[in-house]
Amino acid sequence: MLILLPPSEGKTRPVDGAPLDLDALSFDRLTPVREQLVRTLVKLCNGNPGRAADVLGLGPTQADAVATNAVLMDEPTARADEVYTGVLFGALDLGSLDPESRQRADESLAIASALFGLLRPSDLIPAYRLSGTVTLPRLGTVAGRWRTPLPRALAEATGDGLLVDLRSGTYAALGKPPVQLADRTATMRVLHEHNGQRKVVSHFNKATKGRIVRGLLEAGADLRTVDELQQALAHLGWTVERAGTRLDVIVDEVAHT
């Protein structure tokens, strides 16, 4: 089973650690594209800071992100699950898992990244700023660079198991699962039910998904079909409805953290 998570725009900048080693990252078939993107991003941010901010979609209060990108290869690194600090990762809280569950996380989770394509939680990365919607000078769109290699990497990592794709739209656009995984790719929505009405929650669905993934890791789930995932979530106490390969998780309280 491979559980595919979105990254977080918010990141904790490591204070010490070895510099970035692209050759040491997981999913080594993605290394050539990583090298292209890192090289182009560093060059852009070493030029005119205002132009770099415009290209990256950053505001005037985010000049530090341009400066950090400019020295990306010299920045200290830490585990990816320590660098990403968004709502989903806060609810998932991998650092507090027991050793066996933490090992399962390192083996069964992958994090989507505009800069690195896919990462394991244990991969060592610096803080960086690059959105999946950016178009880089001379290189084109970030999504366009990943569109071919990413599906192949997903197929290899999933094998004959289940792919649980929890990416947001921006990061799903980097590379869709290949056709051969269509029947074994589960997506998920979180619906808030109140007074008989249901609506898709946006920001706080990340916290719910983080809790769901944590529960699967702690339960030692190793799933191969969408049916098995639905059953596992029900066993964990979630109310789940299925529409094809999409699972709707129905909650009556919105998880904020």
DOLUM-996638 format. One record per residue: residue number from 1; residue in three letters; x, y, z of N, C-alpha, C in turn. Coordinates in steps of 0.001 Angstrom, whole numbers. Atoms other than C-alpha are relative to their C-alpha. Last residue first. Layout:
(NUM,'ALA',(X,Y,Z),(X,Y,Z),(X,Y,Z))
...
***
This chain:
(257,'THR',(-1428,259,-190),(-6076,20076,14755),(235,-1491,-65))
(256,'HIS',(-800,-1210,239),(-9377,21608,13638),(1492,-276,148))
(255,'ALA',(-1256,85,-743),(-11403,18407,13210),(865,1205,-352))
(254,'VAL',(-1146,-302,848),(-14899,19295,12013),(1255,3,858))
(253,'GLU',(-807,-1065,-620),(-17632,17541,13970),(1230,199,-871))
(252,'ASP',(958,-968,-539),(-20430,15543,12365),(695,1087,800))
(251,'VAL',(-273,-379,-1385),(-18062,13670,10077),(-1068,979,466))
(250,'ILE',(1035,-891,-516),(-18777,11718,6885),(286,284,1473))
(249,'VAL',(-10,148,-1447),(-15770,10218,5094),(-935,1055,579))
(248,'ASP',(446,-1195,-712),(-16514,9943,1388),(-37,-315,1485))
(247,'LEU',(624,220,-1291),(-14480,7260,-386),(-345,1349,624))
(246,'ARG',(-67,-1108,-956),(-13761,7588,-4083),(-730,-376,1276))
(245,'THR',(-1238,135,-782),(-13012,4441,-6101),(184,1169,965))
(244,'GLY',(-1088,474,847),(-16590,4156,-7364),(1248,-246,834))
(243,'ALA',(488,-301,1340),(-18723,6172,-4981),(1117,-361,-970))
(242,'ARG',(-851,200,1174),(-18245,4818,-1460),(-720,382,-1281))
(241,'GLU',(829,367,1133),(-19628,5960,1855),(874,-33,-1245))
(240,'VAL',(-541,-94,1359),(-17601,5977,5059),(-1053,-431,-1004))
(239,'THR',(1158,234,848),(-18464,6634,8697),(410,277,-1438))
(238,'TRP',(418,-1055,908),(-15180,6318,10599),(-1260,-419,-761))
(237,'GLY',(1061,-838,-556),(-14766,4085,13643),(-470,1128,-890))
(236,'LEU',(-612,-1046,-820),(-11411,2427,12936),(-1023,1001,530))
(235,'HIS',(-494,651,-1216),(-13238,-687,11731),(635,1012,948))
(234,'ALA',(1175,277,-823),(-15129,1507,9258),(417,-639,1322))
(233,'LEU',(435,-1277,-568),(-11805,2824,7980),(-1235,-183,884))
(232,'ALA',(-959,-397,-1032),(-10458,-710,7539),(-423,1304,659))
(231,'GLN',(214,830,-1186),(-13600,-1838,5705),(928,407,1140))
(230,'GLN',(1285,-387,-571),(-13391,1061,3256),(-275,-778,1286))
(229,'LEU',(-183,-1301,-642),(-9700,369,2720),(-1294,451,658))
(228,'GLU',(-716,222,-1255),(-10375,-3323,2070),(230,1308,741))
(227,'ASP',(918,661,-953),(-13009,-2441,-515),(673,-182,1356))
(226,'VAL',(811,-1082,-568),(-10571,-25,-2189),(-994,-568,996))
(225,'THR',(1174,-408,774),(-8208,-2950,-2671),(-720,1146,695))
(224,'ARG',(-211,201,1432),(-4717,-4079,-1652),(-1173,456,-854))
(223,'LEU',(1212,200,780),(-4367,-3028,1964),(300,-104,-1486))
(222,'ASP',(-703,257,1252),(-1567,-3373,4484),(-1057,-429,-1008))
(221,'ALA',(761,338,1201),(-3006,-1864,7666),(920,-169,-1204))
(220,'GLY',(-817,898,816),(-716,-1987,10700),(-673,-405,-1290))
(219,'ALA',(694,1290,133),(-3438,-545,12922),(812,-999,-817))
(218,'GLU',(12,645,-1310),(-1135,2278,14040),(-667,-1371,-54))
(217,'LEU',(-1368,391,-356),(-425,3168,10434),(23,-748,1322))
(216,'LEU',(-382,1119,859),(-4102,3124,9473),(1401,-494,330))
(215,'GLY',(708,1194,-440),(-4992,5308,12458),(360,-1221,-819))
(214,'ARG',(-615,451,-1251),(-2285,7834,11586),(-659,-1286,497))
(213,'VAL',(-1263,653,356),(-3585,8011,8035),(705,-509,1251))
(212,'ILE',(306,1270,666),(-7109,8725,9288),(1283,-752,-327))
(211,'ARG',(409,952,-1033),(-5889,11355,11732),(-317,-1367,-588))
(210,'GLY',(-1172,332,-800),(-3998,13181,8978),(-330,-1023,1072))
(209,'LYS',(-803,941,779),(-7040,12958,6730),(1269,-395,754))
(208,'THR',(690,1291,-6),(-9173,14568,9428),(814,-1045,-758))
(207,'ALA',(-174,576,-1330),(-6641,17362,9919),(-657,-1375,77))
(206,'LYS',(-1387,466,-108),(-6503,18008,6183),(248,-650,1358))
(205,'ASN',(-10,1389,454),(-10307,18161,5976),(1409,-570,109))
(204,'PHE',(-64,941,-1114),(-9963,21240,8165),(-129,-1460,-431))
(203,'HIS',(-1226,-42,-797),(-8992,23583,5341),(64,-1138,1014))
(202,'SER',(-1217,-277,743),(-11726,22578,2898),(1216,-96,912))
(201,'VAL',(-806,-926,-782),(-14860,20956,4243),(1333,176,-719))
(200,'VAL',(-1420,350,15),(-17135,19453,1644),(745,1037,825))
(199,'LYS',(-831,-838,859),(-20742,20055,2610),(1454,-457,129))
(198,'ARG',(-1407,365,120),(-23523,17898,3962),(740,1005,-875))
(197,'GLN',(-663,-533,1191),(-26911,18983,5251),(1475,-408,12))
(196,'GLY',(437,704,1193),(-29064,16971,7658),(626,470,-1296))
(195,'ASN',(1436,-221,214),(-28642,19463,10455),(-484,-605,-1315))
(194,'HIS',(585,-811,-1080),(-24859,19268,10109),(-1446,317,-359))
(193,'GLU',(1461,95,-41),(-22859,16739,8092),(-526,763,1209))
(192,'HIS',(534,-370,-1311),(-19262,17663,7283),(-1525,-16,-80))
(191,'LEU',(1248,-750,33),(-17906,15784,4291),(-481,259,1417))
(190,'VAL',(553,-102,-1348),(-14279,14657,4005),(-1218,907,-69))
(189,'ARG',(553,-1290,-384),(-13329,13483,539),(-448,-69,1452))
(188,'MET',(799,-176,-1216),(-11032,10605,-365),(-485,1436,123))
(187,'THR',(-58,-1400,-405),(-9315,9075,-3358),(-986,190,1153))
(186,'ALA',(1098,-564,-789),(-8599,5380,-3824),(261,1484,250))
(185,'THR',(-316,-1341,-489),(-6405,4041,-6611),(-1218,578,703))
(184,'ARG',(-656,121,-1305),(-6562,278,-7139),(470,1358,524))
(183,'ASP',(900,730,-902),(-9056,206,-10009),(571,-120,1407))
(182,'ALA',(1305,-666,-134),(-7167,2946,-11874),(-907,-693,1009))
(181,'LEU',(318,-125,-1422),(-3685,1542,-11180),(-1424,516,233))
(180,'GLN',(14,1335,-614),(-3119,185,-14701),(-298,37,1490))
(179,'VAL',(1253,707,256),(-4199,3553,-16099),(-47,-1340,721))
(178,'PRO',(161,612,1320),(-1282,5396,-14526),(-1255,-848,-89))
(177,'PRO',(-337,1427,-24),(-1752,7544,-11406),(-224,-616,-1377))
(176,'LYS',(1104,871,-387),(-1952,11221,-12358),(481,-1455,69))
(175,'GLY',(-86,1311,630),(1178,13345,-12358),(-1100,-906,490))
(174,'LEU',(-1397,277,329),(1812,16914,-11280),(160,-1339,-702))
(173,'ALA',(-280,-377,1389),(-1922,17640,-11527),(1454,-243,-392))
(172,'ALA',(458,1108,830),(-2526,15700,-8291),(308,277,-1462))
(171,'TYR',(-1063,1007,-5),(-350,18330,-6663),(-418,-1276,-708))
(170,'THR',(-1250,-516,552),(-2567,21257,-7571),(1047,-1082,-112))
(169,'GLY',(50,-111,1447),(-5777,19285,-6992),(1304,459,-631))
(168,'SER',(910,-1055,443),(-4930,18272,-3435),(112,134,-1515))
(167,'ARG',(-506,-1286,469),(-3199,14963,-2838),(-1121,984,-311))
(166,'LEU',(600,-1070,-803),(-4800,12196,-777),(482,1378,-427))
(165,'ASP',(-455,-1298,495),(-4154,9378,-3257),(-738,1118,736))
(164,'VAL',(957,-909,-632),(-4441,5993,-1544),(485,1413,-290))
(163,'LEU',(-459,-1379,-63),(-2666,3571,-3882),(-1112,849,600))
(162,'LEU',(973,-1077,118),(-3414,-91,-3151),(706,1348,51))
(161,'GLY',(814,-416,-1133),(-1039,-3002,-3717),(-951,1131,-340))
(160,'ASP',(1325,610,156),(355,-4812,-6751),(-926,350,1154))
(159,'GLY',(-71,1430,294),(3380,-2520,-7024),(-1388,-565,-235))
(158,'THR',(1245,652,-400),(2560,849,-5470),(60,-1505,-217))
(157,'ALA',(114,-18,-1460),(6122,2214,-5585),(-1241,-733,493))
(156,'GLU',(-1052,819,-599),(6722,1167,-9199),(-176,-103,1507))
(155,'ALA',(276,1396,331),(3375,2519,-10401),(1024,-918,656))
(154,'LEU',(1143,439,-799),(3889,5806,-8563),(-295,-1476,-248))
(153,'ALA',(-482,199,-1363),(7351,6214,-10077),(-1118,-485,913))
(152,'ARG',(-820,1207,0),(5938,5673,-13546),(521,-310,1403))
(151,'PRO',(861,1184,40),(3184,8207,-12899),(798,-1304,14))
(150,'LEU',(683,234,-1275),(5831,10744,-11784),(-946,-1200,-42))
(149,'PRO',(-685,895,-940),(8192,10431,-14756),(-790,-343,1252))
(148,'THR',(-405,1320,500),(5835,11712,-17500),(651,-871,1066))
(147,'ARG',(1146,728,553),(3859,14603,-16007),(349,-1399,-516))
(146,'TRP',(288,1231,-755),(6634,15781,-13718),(-989,-924,-702))
(145,'ARG',(-1245,761,-201),(8250,18429,-15945),(-272,-1343,657))
(144,'GLY',(-427,608,1249),(4870,19632,-17193),(1261,-833,139))
(143,'ALA',(833,1180,248),(3635,20198,-13652),(429,-719,-1271))
(142,'VAL',(-463,1066,-897),(6569,22523,-12990),(-787,-1278,-262))
(141,'THR',(788,252,-1203),(5596,24572,-16014),(610,-1131,819))
(140,'GLY',(1437,186,168),(8260,25694,-18457),(-697,-298,1324))
(139,'LEU',(319,1387,-327),(12001,25156,-18202),(-1479,-299,-189))
(138,'ARG',(-634,930,937),(13199,28317,-19950),(-349,-1473,256))
(137,'PRO',(-624,-496,1234),(12100,30441,-16967),(707,-1124,-766))
(136,'LEU',(-1385,-442,-186),(9982,28505,-14448),(614,442,-1328))
(135,'THR',(-678,180,1283),(6173,28292,-14628),(1401,594,124))
(134,'VAL',(-1015,-940,493),(4724,27855,-11133),(479,-394,-1400))
(133,'THR',(606,-816,1059),(1455,25993,-10390),(1005,930,-676))
(132,'GLY',(230,799,1194),(3081,23164,-8411),(-598,783,-1150))
(131,'SER',(1343,542,148),(4348,25689,-5911),(-103,-801,-1288))
(130,'LEU',(332,214,1402),(7981,26253,-5038),(-1357,-660,-61))
(129,'ARG',(1304,-538,406),(9372,27509,-1728),(-158,-178,-1496))
(128,'TYR',(-59,-605,1322),(12105,25616,57),(-1363,602,-301))
(127,'ALA',(1211,-783,260),(12961,24210,3482),(172,687,-1347))
(126,'PRO',(35,-1329,-620),(15824,21762,3172),(-1402,597,-138))
(125,'ILE',(196,-1124,913),(15413,18028,2513),(123,1322,754))
(124,'LEU',(-549,-1231,-575),(16446,14735,4109),(-76,1128,-1023))
(123,'ASP',(-924,-697,888),(14218,11813,3099),(413,1334,601))
(122,'SER',(-1363,-2,-533),(12690,10007,6094),(1008,710,-897))
(121,'PRO',(-113,-851,-1193),(9083,10890,5254),(1427,136,516))
(120,'ARG',(360,770,-1178),(9573,9413,1757),(127,914,1215))
(119,'LEU',(-954,171,-1092),(9571,11937,-1043),(-535,-1019,985))
(118,'LEU',(463,841,-1100),(7893,12299,-4418),(1107,-116,1022))
(117,'GLY',(864,1020,574),(8303,14918,-7147),(-684,-839,1049))
(116,'PHE',(-637,1316,-64),(11249,16783,-5594),(-857,-1133,-573))
(115,'LEU',(-1444,-38,251),(10464,20422,-6349),(612,-1386,-111))
(114,'ALA',(-245,-650,1285),(6675,20351,-6731),(1479,-29,-353))
(113,'SER',(-786,-1231,-98),(6454,17827,-3922),(209,574,-1383))
(112,'ALA',(-139,-680,1284),(4113,14904,-3241),(759,1314,202))
(111,'ILE',(455,-1386,-45),(4779,13049,9),(238,617,-1372))
(110,'ALA',(-762,-831,923),(5002,9254,38),(-613,1395,31))
(109,'LEU',(426,-1356,318),(3906,6998,2870),(918,611,-1053))
(108,'SER',(1268,-13,730),(4211,3200,3033),(-511,1394,-352))
(107,'GLU',(82,945,1120),(7812,2474,4039),(-1248,170,-857))
(106,'ASP',(-1136,-208,901),(8649,5445,6264),(-100,-874,-1243))
(105,'ALA',(173,-1293,665),(5170,5294,7775),(1121,240,-1010))
(104,'ARG',(1011,184,1039),(5525,1583,8501),(-217,1295,-774))
(103,'GLN',(-643,735,1074),(8756,2331,10351),(-979,-234,-1152))
(102,'ARG',(-871,-965,688),(6969,4976,12403),(719,-668,-1162))
(101,'SER',(864,-818,848),(4247,2437,13209),(817,1035,-764))
(100,'GLU',(499,835,1097),(6850,-24,14467),(-880,799,-955))
(99,'PRO',(-1016,318,1014),(8708,2620,16489),(-506,-830,-1174))
(98,'ASP',(-891,1023,-524),(5582,3962,18274),(961,-427,-1115))
(97,'LEU',(385,1391,223),(4209,7131,16740),(970,-954,685))
(96,'SER',(503,595,-1239),(4918,10519,18343),(-448,-1449,-170))
(95,'GLY',(-1039,95,-1019),(7176,11793,15555),(-452,-670,1285))
(94,'LEU',(-783,1225,155),(4588,10965,12911),(1026,-184,1116))
(93,'ASP',(-951,20,-1122),(2209,13658,14150),(862,-1271,-5))
(92,'LEU',(-660,1290,191),(-559,12883,11626),(1061,-237,1074))
(91,'ALA',(929,1030,-467),(-2610,15780,12968),(603,-1390,-116))
(90,'GLY',(196,-177,-1427),(313,18188,12647),(-919,-1056,581))
(89,'PHE',(-1164,589,-669),(1235,16744,9256),(-80,183,1515))
(88,'LEU',(23,1455,140),(-2263,17399,7952),(1150,-636,774))
(87,'VAL',(1054,573,-837),(-2343,20935,9365),(-9,-1530,-71))
(86,'GLY',(1389,-397,183),(951,22000,7812),(-956,-771,889))
(85,'THR',(622,-290,-1295),(4467,21566,9171),(-1459,430,-119))
(84,'TYR',(1392,-351,295),(6524,19997,6391),(-774,133,1310))
(83,'VAL',(-22,-1266,733),(10188,20117,7451),(-1422,459,-312))
(82,'GLU',(-272,-1048,-978),(9850,17437,10141),(18,1384,-655))
(81,'ASP',(1162,-99,-895),(8116,14906,7882),(237,957,1160))
(80,'ALA',(1111,-690,658),(10739,15652,5211),(-1188,161,936))
(79,'ARG',(1004,911,546),(13523,14662,7592),(-1150,794,-602))
(78,'ALA',(576,843,-1050),(16030,17467,8060),(-979,-942,-677))
(77,'THR',(1172,834,278),(18319,19481,5806),(-476,-701,1262))
(76,'PRO',(73,1254,-766),(20773,22347,6180),(-1302,-738,-298))
(75,'GLU',(874,-45,-1165),(20906,24881,3313),(55,-1324,768))
(74,'ASP',(-829,-157,-1200),(23909,24834,997),(-819,23,1282))
(73,'MET',(-921,1124,-70),(22123,23444,-2060),(916,74,1209))
(72,'LEU',(668,1252,-342),(19208,25827,-1489),(967,-1160,189))
(71,'VAL',(-1117,783,-559),(21271,28995,-1420),(-462,-1405,359))
(70,'ALA',(-1237,-354,696),(19018,31068,-3700),(1197,-816,480))
(69,'ASN',(-106,742,1255),(15909,29256,-2446),(1337,242,-690))
(68,'THR',(-262,1402,-357),(16539,30662,1039),(142,-856,-1252))
(67,'ALA',(-1386,96,-472),(16838,34220,-290),(367,-1433,366))
(66,'VAL',(-866,-148,1173),(13617,33858,-2287),(1453,-161,412))
(65,'ALA',(129,1252,743),(11824,32533,802),(859,31,-1250))
(64,'ASP',(-902,987,-588),(13172,35431,2874),(-76,-1333,-742))
(63,'ALA',(-1323,-131,611),(11505,37868,483),(974,-1032,553))
(62,'GLN',(-586,1337,135),(8122,36586,1644),(1368,26,-677))
(61,'THR',(-428,452,-1332),(6671,39848,3017),(695,-1366,-42))
(60,'PRO',(-1134,-780,-506),(6595,41403,-462),(490,-441,1372))
(59,'GLY',(263,-1383,-328),(4352,38621,-1799),(1213,698,578))
(58,'LEU',(-239,-370,-1389),(5354,35385,-3500),(-241,1493,200))
(57,'GLY',(1277,-372,-591),(3892,34005,-6733),(109,390,1460))
(56,'LEU',(385,986,-1011),(7075,32154,-7663),(-1323,325,673))
(55,'VAL',(90,1314,638),(7554,34103,-10903),(-538,-1037,978))
(54,'ASP',(1132,-11,928),(6756,37400,-9173),(-199,-1379,-626))
(53,'ALA',(1216,20,-805),(9108,36651,-6271),(-1238,-27,-886))
(52,'ALA',(147,1348,-553),(11902,35790,-8694),(-1285,-115,809))
(51,'ARG',(465,871,1086),(11330,39036,-10602),(-217,-1417,515))
(50,'GLY',(1378,-358,305),(11578,41017,-7376),(-571,-872,-1103))
(49,'PRO',(925,552,-1007),(14686,39148,-6247),(-1465,307,-292))
(48,'ASN',(784,-1112,-534),(16545,39846,-9529),(-1030,-538,994))
(47,'GLY',(101,-1159,873),(18960,36979,-10011),(-748,1128,673))
(46,'ASN',(-1264,-731,-99),(20083,34443,-7424),(26,1220,-912))
(45,'CYS',(-5,-732,-1270),(16480,33313,-7015),(1325,700,282))
(44,'LEU',(1034,-1031,-26),(16184,32350,-10675),(123,862,1242))
(43,'LYS',(-421,-1053,923),(19493,30479,-10664),(-992,1147,4))
(42,'VAL',(-1129,-710,-630),(18511,28508,-7551),(461,1155,-886))
(41,'LEU',(525,-775,-1128),(15124,27596,-9059),(1105,818,665))
(40,'THR',(735,-1147,542),(16663,26524,-12380),(-518,896,1118))
(39,'ARG',(-943,-893,684),(19268,24289,-10736),(-706,1261,-505))
(38,'VAL',(-820,-658,-1017),(16724,22806,-8334),(950,1001,-647))
(37,'LEU',(816,-962,-744),(14249,22111,-11132),(821,750,1037))
(36,'GLN',(411,-1100,857),(16745,20498,-13482),(-730,1081,787))
(35,'GLU',(-1202,-788,285),(18334,18375,-10737),(-348,1210,-867))
(34,'ARG',(-348,-753,-1210),(14928,17205,-9524),(1194,911,-257))
(33,'VAL',(919,-1145,-35),(14023,16246,-13088),(271,838,1240))
(32,'PRO',(-294,-963,1072),(17144,14073,-13364),(-912,1229,5))
(31,'THR',(-1175,-850,-219),(16642,12558,-9875),(267,966,-1146))
(30,'LEU',(394,-1398,81),(13079,11277,-10418),(1186,955,100))
(29,'ARG',(310,-278,1398),(14171,7697,-11229),(-385,1469,-200))
(28,'ASP',(-1145,-535,736),(15809,7755,-7785),(-268,226,-1479))
(27,'PHE',(549,-126,1345),(12496,7372,-5953),(1060,561,-957))
(26,'SER',(753,1147,511),(14085,7984,-2542),(-526,295,-1404))
(25,'LEU',(1448,-1,-179),(16600,10775,-2014),(-620,-1276,-563))
(24,'ALA',(359,813,-1158),(20337,10125,-1609),(-1514,-91,201))
(23,'ASP',(-206,1416,303),(21282,11284,-5108),(-423,-913,1149))
(22,'LEU',(1084,485,851),(19732,14686,-4457),(125,-1492,-284))
(21,'ASP',(-638,982,873),(22078,15340,-1534),(-1104,-635,-844))
(20,'LEU',(827,839,858),(20926,18506,225),(846,-911,-886))
(19,'PRO',(622,-633,1160),(23307,19870,2831),(-746,-1016,-859))
(18,'ALA',(-802,70,1213),(23850,17985,6107),(-693,751,-1138))
(17,'GLY',(197,1202,802),(22018,19110,9206),(831,71,-1259))
(16,'ASP',(-1271,661,293),(21505,22226,11267),(-315,-1281,-761))
(15,'VAL',(-1066,-876,-511),(18808,24830,11873),(1377,-629,-175))
(14,'PRO',(-957,670,-896),(16195,23155,9690),(1104,952,439))
(13,'ARG',(-1356,-40,554),(13607,25571,8262),(971,-683,961))
(12,'THR',(-944,-365,-1053),(10125,24522,9322),(1405,-81,-569))
(11,'LYS',(-1106,920,-260),(7742,24550,6377),(856,539,1147))
(10,'GLY',(-770,-359,-1174),(4354,26036,5558),(1075,-1042,277))
(9,'GLU',(-694,-1239,369),(3239,25368,1983),(856,481,1169))
(8,'SER',(587,-1189,-618),(2482,21820,3056),(783,1218,-468))
(7,'PRO',(-964,-679,-860),(3037,18709,957),(-716,1107,774))
(6,'PRO',(-423,-1297,542),(159,16533,-259),(1115,564,879))
(5,'LEU',(408,-1198,-724),(136,12899,870),(365,1256,-776))
(4,'LEU',(-623,-1173,607),(257,9673,-1137),(-575,1263,622))
(3,'ILE',(862,-1125,-340),(-453,6494,802),(717,1267,-432))
(2,'LEU',(-679,-1293,25),(1187,3492,-850),(-1029,1074,291))
(1,'MET',(842,-1196,0),(0,0,0),(877,1246,0))
***
